Amino acid sequence: MLKDFATSIVQTLRQRGFQAYLVGGCVRDLLLGREPKDYDVATNATPEQVMGIFPETYAVGAQFGVVLVPAPESDTARADSEDGASKSRAVEVATFRSDIGYSDGRHPDEVRFSGDPREDVARRDFTINGMLLDPLGAQPPGEVLDYVGGRKDLEAGIIRAIGDPERRFGEDKLRMLRAVRFAARFDYAIEPATFAAMQKLAEQIAVVSHERVRDELTRMLAEGHARRAFLLLDAGGLLKHVLPEISAMKGVAQPAEFHPEGDVFVHTLLLLDNLPTPCPLTLAWGALLHDVGKPPTFRVAPDRIRFDSHVEVGVKMAEEICRRLRFSNDDTEQILALVDNHMRFGHVARMKESTLKKFLRMPAFDEHLALHRADCLASHRNLSTYEFIRQKRAEIPPEKMRPSPLVTGDDLIAVGHIPGPRFREILSAVEDAQLEGRLPSRGAALEFVRREFPV
């Protein structure tokens, strides 16, 4: 286990005469009875000394006193097996330090190494992340060194900045998003002075890179507490700066006959509550953005509130957001597909057999279906269409859902067609007829082409 490897690093450093402790989020999680995803070690050994003791290290941030010590292959393989995925496993070893100046709002201008663990934890973000643990102590999980009141806040369920919250957030603006994420994940309250500092400095989140903001928001969306996270983002003044398109949903009314739950913002947050946990990144963002086109298309018609072309507008807005936040092309494509197709579920009962089969075989259709289910549960709560689709997917065998083509482009050339744009039209028509069961054989398909598309 990675914990055993981290403990062995602490033990080795101690044997060499250095101080060493587990530190940060892994201590918090161990005290909560959770299995940490990562383990960090803090020590008074310098990066050069750490690299001398552990030759197979990576100096990922030596200027900040940070090196990575990779776990042996046997430990990595065991961790991979437990997690169900292959990933690089390493322990971060950082030298006790104090940070001086944060002119870019993210990284210290100067780092001074220290021999005092109290000085090291004083620079960290929140009290619950500022505890040290001696894993070699007699009492499991070990002896806790708490210089910042982290254990008390952990027991009380409070997210509190270490020291002056304005200074902590001023040093690293991303900490404001991290405060929200931790409060949502653990269902904790944000201490009033910490929350007030967040509200005061919220607009400064703009200095943080789009990639960092994206990653924090993704964690909020995927961890299963997204609704509370976004309510906190809004109350803390951050939402309008990181995702103004979502903030614009507030107060945008919807027709009560379809959305008795309330406005677009209320609906979207309720929908997030019904997503699976953990949630795939693309599904989480597709869910958040599925109705992003409603605010700019809102109008009150004689019969009811309408959102004409909100899907088309939403796809364009979602693409702008994905590009702004530097999503990969593949993730962007799937997020846009979710936004683009979420209203099609209302037509499935009236779809032709060929159209339905093509709809059901869309890439990552399970995500489309999960979004539809969550959408229904966040509004009218009628899952009849969801159950209809599940039944159809169970009834239609794969070879009927995606049959081998009966006719190819070479066949069209053989009967006299000239290659060009019309090929796609002809092949699509043949596939539709095949999916609808009207073409049982290749011969029937060629006869269909001759009859419907004469040369």
N, C-alpha and C positions, 0 to 999 in steps of 0.2 A: 504494500500500500504506500501511497505517496506520503502519508503521515509518518510512517516508519522511516522513510528515506529522509524527510525533513528533520526528524528527531536525531537521526544518525549524523546529520550535518551539525546540529547543535552540539552533540556529544563530541564530535571530532574537533570543533573549534574550542570547546572547553578544555579538551585534553592538550591543546596547543597553547593554553594559557589565556584565551580570549573570553570575553563575555559573549553570550549568544542566547537568543530567545526566539520563540515563535512570536509573530506580531501581526496586528491588523485584523482583517476580515476572518482569517482562519481561527483566531482566538475567539472572536465573537461567535462564530458558527459552532465551535466546539462547546462553548458555554451554553448555547441554545439547544445542544443535542442534535445539531445538523452536521452532515458530512461536508466539509469544505471542498470547493472545487479546486482551490489553489492553496499553496502554503508559502508563506514568506518568513524569512529569518532576518533578524536584526542583530548586528554585532559591532563591537568596537574594532574589529579587524578591518584594515583598509582593503580596497579592491585588489591591490597587488598582492597582499597577504592571502586573501581568499583564493585568488587564482593560483598562488603558489601551493596552497594546501590541496586544492581540487583542480588538477590540471585540465580536465575536460569541461571548462567553463566558457561562457560566452559573455563578453563585456558589452552588454546591450546598453548600458548607461553608466559606464565607469566614471564619467565626469560628475555624475550625481551619486556615485558610490554604489551602483547597482550592477551585480553580475548574476547570470543564470547558471545554476548547477543542474545539468540534466540527470534524470534518474537512470539507473542501469536498465538495460533492455528488458530484463526479466520483470522489473517493477512496472515498466512502461507497458509491456504486453499484458500484465495482470490488470492494470488500470484500464487498458483498451477493452479487455474482455468485459470488465464490470460496467463500463460506460456504453458498450455496444457500438463504439466508434473508434477509429484510429486517430490519435492525436499526439502531438509532442508533449511530454510531461517533464517539467523542470521546476526547481525551487528557486525563487528569487532571494538572493542574499544581499542585503543592503547594510552599508556602514552607518552607524549612528551619525547624525548630522544636524546642523541647523541651516536654514535657508535664508538667504539675504537678497531682498529685492525681487519683485515679480513684474518687470516692466511690460511683459507681453500678456500678463493676466493668466498665464498657464504654467510657466516654468521659472524656477529661480534663476536670478542673474548670477548668483554666486553660491557655492556650497562650501560649508566649513565642516570637516569631519570632527566628531566629538567622541569623547570616551564616556559620556553620561547618557544613559537611556532616557532620563527625564527630559533632557534637551531634545532628544529625538522625537519622543511622542508629542511634545508641545507643538511641533510644526504640523502634525497630522490633522485630518479634517474633522472627524466627529469623535466624541468620547467613546462610543461603542466600538470604534475602529482603532482606539488608541491604547489598547491594553497589550501587555506583554505576558507571555506564558512560558514558564520553565517546564518543558515536557518531561524532564528527568526528575521532577518533584515526586514526593511519595504519594500524594493524593491525585487520583485521576480526575481530569485530564492532565493535571500538573499544578504547579504553584503559579498563581496569577499576580502579576505586578501591575497595579492600577494607580497611576499617578494623576489621572484626570477625571475620576468618578465615573468611569465607563460601566462598571458592574452595576452601580446603582441605577444609571439610566437604562441599562439593559433590562433590569428587573421592572422598572417603572414604564418601559415602553416609550422612551423619549429619544428623539434625534436632536442632539445638542452639539453645536460647534465647540471645538476646543478653544478656550480663551475668548478673544474678541471676535464675534461672528463676522463683523464687517471686514476685519483684517483677514480672516480665513477665506472669505469669499473674494476679497480683493486680490489675494494672492493667486487664486485659481478659480476662475468664474465657473468652470465646469462643476465645482462642488455644489452649486445651487441645484443643478439637475440631479446630482448624486443624492442630495438630501431628500429630494422628492422620491427618488427611486427606492431608497432604503425605507422611508416612511410608508410607502405603498406596499413594498414587499413584506415587511414585518407587521404591518398595520399599527405603526407607532405614530405618536403625535410629534410634530416639529415644535421644539421649545420656542416660546414666544419671541425672545430676543433674536434667535436664529431665523425665525420666520420673518420678523420685521426687517432684518438685514437683507434677506432675500428679496423682499418687496422693494426695498430701497435701491438695490443694485441690479434689479432684474434686466434692465435694458443693456447692461454690460455683457450679457451672455453673447452678444453679437460678436465679441472678439474671439470666441471659441471657434475652432474649425468646424466646418459643416460635417465632416466625417465623425468627429467626436460627439457632436450633438446627435447625429443619426444613431450612433451606437447606443447612447444612453436612452434615447426614445425607444429604440428597438427592444432593449431590455425591459423597459416599462411595459411595452405592449405584449411581450412574449411570456412574461413571468406569471401572469394570471391575476394581476391586480391593476389592470390598465385603467379601469374606470376611476378608481381613487387617485391614481397617479395623475390623470388628466384634470381631475377636479383640483388637486393641489397645484398643478402647473398654472391653472387659471387663477386660483385664489392668490398664488404667490406672484402673479404678474409676469410669469415667464412665457405662458402659452402664446400671447400675442406677438412675442418676439421670435420664438422658435418655429411656430406654425400658425401664422396669422390667418391662414385659410380655415383652420379648425376653429379658432376663436370667433371667426365671422359667422359660424353656425348658431351661436347663442342668440336666442330670441327670434329665430326664423321659424315662424309657425308652419304647421303642416295640417292637412285636412284630417279632422278628428275621426272620420269614418275609417281611415286607413292607418292613422297613427294616433291612437288614443293616449299614448304615453307622453306626448309633448312635442317640443320643438326639435329641430334637426340635431342640435347639440345633445339634448337629453337622449334622443334615439340612438345616436352614434355611441355614446358612452354605455348605454344599456346593452347594445350589441356586443361591445367589447367584453362585457361580463359573461357572455355566452360562448366565447371562443374556447377551444381546447387548451389545456395547460400541460406541458409547454406548447406554445403555438409557433408554427413555422413563420419565419420572418415575412414572407410574401403574403400569407394569409392575414397576418396581423395588420400589415400596412394596407392591404386591400380593403380590409374591414374598416379601418380608420378613414380611408379616403373614398369609400364607395358612394357617399352622398356629397362629396366636396363641391360638386357642381350645383347644388341646390340654392345656396345663398344668392349667387349672381343671376339665377334664372327664376327667382321667386316672383309670382304675380298673382293678384286676386282676380279671377275670372268671374263672370256672372253666376256660374254654378258652384265653383269652389276654388280653393287655392290650387295653383298649378305650378309645375316646374318644367316648362317646355324645354326639351333637348338637354336636360340636366346631365344625362349620361355622356353625351358627346362633349359638352363643356367640361364635365368632371374628368374625362380621360385626358384632355389637354392640360387641365390644372394639375392632375396627378403626375403627368409627365414632367411638368415644370418642377414640381416638388421633388420628384425622384432625381432629376438632374441636379437640382440645387444641393441635395443631400448626398450626392455622389454614389448613388446605388449602382451596382453592376448592371450591365445591359440585360443579362438574364433575369435578374430580380425585377428590374423595371418592366420588362416584357410581361412577366406574370402578374405583377401588381396592376398594370394597366388592363390586362385581360380580365381580372376580377372586377374591376370597376366597370369595364365595358359590357360585361355579360350579366351583371347581377339582376337586371330587370327582365331578362329573357325567361326566367323561371315562371313568370306569370303567364307565359304562352305555351308551356310544354304540353298541356292537355289538348291543345288545338294544332300542334305541330304535325306535319306529315311524318311518316315513319322514317324517311330518309333524313329529314331535318333533325328529328329527335336523336337518331343514332349518331349523327355528326356532332350534335351538341354534347351527348354523353361521352364521346371519346375525345373531347378536348384535353390537351395536356394538363396534368395535375387537376383533374376534375374533382377529386375529393376535396380540394380547397374551395372550389366553386360551391360544392354542395354544403360544406361546413359554413360558408358565408351565408348562403341562403337560409339555412336552419337558424343561425344566430340572428339574421335579419327578421325572420318571422317571430322568433321568441321575444324580440325587442319591440314588437309592434302588435299585430293582431293575434299572435300566438297560434295561428292555424298552420299545422304542419302537414296538411293533406297533400300538397304538391311535393313536399320532401319525401313523404312515404310513397307516393306514386313513382317518383324517380328511383328510389331504392328498390322498389319492386321490379321496375323495368330493367334495371341494371342486373338484377338477379336472374331475370327470365331470359334475357338475350345473351346467347353464347358469344364468345369472342369472335368466332369465325363469321357470325352474322353481323356483329357490330362493325368489324373491319375486314370484309372479305377480300380475297385476292382479286385484282382487276381482271375483268373479262376481256377488255379491249385495251390496247396500248397505242401509242403514237405511231408505231410501225404499222399497226393494222390500219390506221386511218390513211396512211400514205399508200398502203397496198390497194385500198379501194378508191384511190384517186384524189384524196384531199391534199392540199398544199399546206405544209407546215406554216403556222401562224397563230395569232391570238385566238382564232376560232377553235383550235384544238382543245383549249381548256374548257370552253363551253360544251363541246361534244362529249369529252371525257367525263365532265361533271354530270351531264344529263344521263349518261350510261350508268355512272355510279349510283345516282339517285334511283333510277329504275331498278338496279340490282338490289339496293338496300330495301326497296319497297317490295321485293319478291316478284317483280314482273319479268325478270330475265334469268331463267334457270340455267342457261348454258352460254358458252361462247358463241355458238351459232345463232342463238336468239339475240345476243347482243349485237352481232354484226348485221343481222337483219334489221334490228332497231335503228342502227346508224344509217343504213341505206334508205330506210323509209322516212326517218325524221330529219335526216341531214343529207339530202341528195347532192351529188357533186354537180 
